[in-house]
Amino acid sequence: MRLGFVLAAGGGLEYQLADARKGKVAYFAPGTQWLPWIHLADVVAFVLAALAVPVYGGAYNLVAPQQVRSAEFAQSLALVTGAPPPRRTRPIVARVFLGAGADILLGGRRVVPRRLTEAGFEFTHPGLEQALRACADSSGPV
């Protein structure tokens, strides 16, 4: 399994939701980098299906079918939480907090779930806004 950013009421998204509820949503410049994501419910559904159905063999990109860029992700997060429009953050901030991991975040990577969709996998949360709302609703009031 090659996982995108897993959206769940916990983990990294929990910090982003908390900041968004305080009116702080940001993305790292330039904002055009791809941000592959998937909701935790879809990860669990895939794992259960892969254990039960032999059609799921080999490597799979576990990412949602809706592909977004970093700035679009931040805009959706702001919309879902009622925060003001997101602001751009300089890349140096990512390097300070994430070190070598910042290269992955700042470079982005466009990943598609081709094998998943070809195998007939049905996503519970195929769209970002709906997935973020599900996470925000289960993590407390927005």
C-alpha positions in Angstrom: 0.0 0.0 0.0 1.3 3.4 -1.0 -0.6 5.8 1.3 -1.4 9.4 0.6 -2.1 11.9 3.5 -4.6 9.9 5.6 -7.5 12.1 6.8 -8.8 11.0 10.2 -10.0 12.7 13.3 -6.5 12.4 14.8 -3.0 12.6 13.6 -1.7 15.4 11.5 -5.2 16.5 10.4 -6.2 17.0 14.1 -3.6 19.8 14.4 -4.7 21.4 11.1 -8.4 21.3 12.3 -7.5 22.9 15.6 -5.6 25.7 13.9 -8.4 26.2 11.4 -11.0 26.5 14.2 -8.8 29.3 15.5 -8.9 31.0 12.1 -5.4 29.9 11.0 -5.2 28.0 7.7 -2.0 28.0 5.7 -0.2 26.2 2.9 3.4 26.1 1.9 4.3 28.2 -1.2 3.8 28.0 -4.0 0.6 26.0 -3.3 0.7 24.3 -6.7 2.3 21.1 -5.4 0.1 18.0 -5.5 -1.2 16.7 -2.2 -2.5 13.1 -2.5 -4.9 12.3 0.3 -7.3 9.5 1.4 -9.9 9.2 4.2 -9.1 6.6 6.9 -12.5 4.8 6.2 -11.3 4.1 2.6 -8.0 2.8 3.8 -9.7 0.4 6.2 -12.2 -0.6 3.5 -9.4 -1.4 1.1 -7.5 -3.5 3.7 -10.6 -5.5 4.6 -11.3 -6.0 0.9 -7.7 -7.0 0.1 -7.8 -9.6 2.8 -11.1 -11.0 1.6 -10.9 -10.8 -2.2 -7.9 -12.2 -4.2 -8.3 -9.5 -7.0 -6.3 -7.1 -4.8 -2.7 -8.3 -5.3 0.4 -6.2 -5.7 1.0 -2.6 -5.1 -1.8 -0.1 -4.8 -1.8 3.7 -4.5 -4.2 4.4 -1.7 -5.3 7.9 -2.6 -8.6 9.4 -3.3 -9.8 9.9 -6.9 -10.1 13.7 -6.4 -6.6 15.1 -6.8 -5.9 18.5 -5.3 -3.0 20.9 -4.9 -1.8 22.2 -1.6 -3.6 25.5 -1.9 -6.8 23.8 -2.8 -6.6 21.5 0.2 -6.1 24.6 2.4 -9.0 26.3 0.8 -11.3 23.3 1.4 -10.1 23.1 5.1 -10.9 26.8 5.5 -14.4 26.3 3.9 -15.2 23.3 6.1 -14.2 25.0 9.3 -15.4 28.5 8.5 -11.9 29.9 8.7 -10.7 32.9 6.7 -9.0 32.3 3.4 -5.7 30.5 3.8 -2.4 32.3 3.7 0.8 31.3 2.0 3.7 30.3 4.2 7.3 30.5 3.1 9.0 27.1 2.3 11.7 27.8 4.9 9.1 27.2 7.6 8.5 23.6 6.3 12.3 23.1 6.3 12.6 24.2 9.9 9.8 22.1 11.2 10.1 19.0 9.0 13.7 18.9 8.1 14.4 16.5 5.2 10.7 15.5 5.1 10.0 19.0 3.8 11.2 18.0 0.3 8.3 15.6 -0.1 5.8 18.2 1.1 7.2 21.1 -0.9 7.8 19.0 -4.1 4.4 17.3 -4.0 3.6 14.2 -6.1 0.6 13.6 -8.3 -0.6 10.1 -7.5 -3.7 8.5 -9.0 -5.6 5.4 -7.7 -5.6 3.8 -11.2 -5.4 0.1 -10.0 -8.0 0.8 -7.3 -10.6 2.2 -9.7 -9.8 -0.5 -12.3 -10.4 -3.2 -9.6 -13.8 -1.6 -9.0 -13.0 -0.2 -5.5 -15.7 2.2 -4.4 -14.6 5.1 -2.2 -16.7 6.1 0.8 -15.1 9.6 0.6 -14.1 10.4 -3.0 -14.3 14.1 -2.6 -12.1 16.3 -0.3 -14.7 18.6 1.1 -17.0 15.8 2.2 -14.0 13.8 3.6 -12.8 16.9 5.6 -16.4 17.5 6.9 -16.6 13.8 8.1 -13.3 14.3 10.0 -14.3 17.7 11.4 -17.6 16.3 12.6 -16.0 13.3 14.4 -13.3 15.4 16.0 -15.6 17.9 17.7 -17.4 21.1 16.9 -16.2 23.1 13.9 
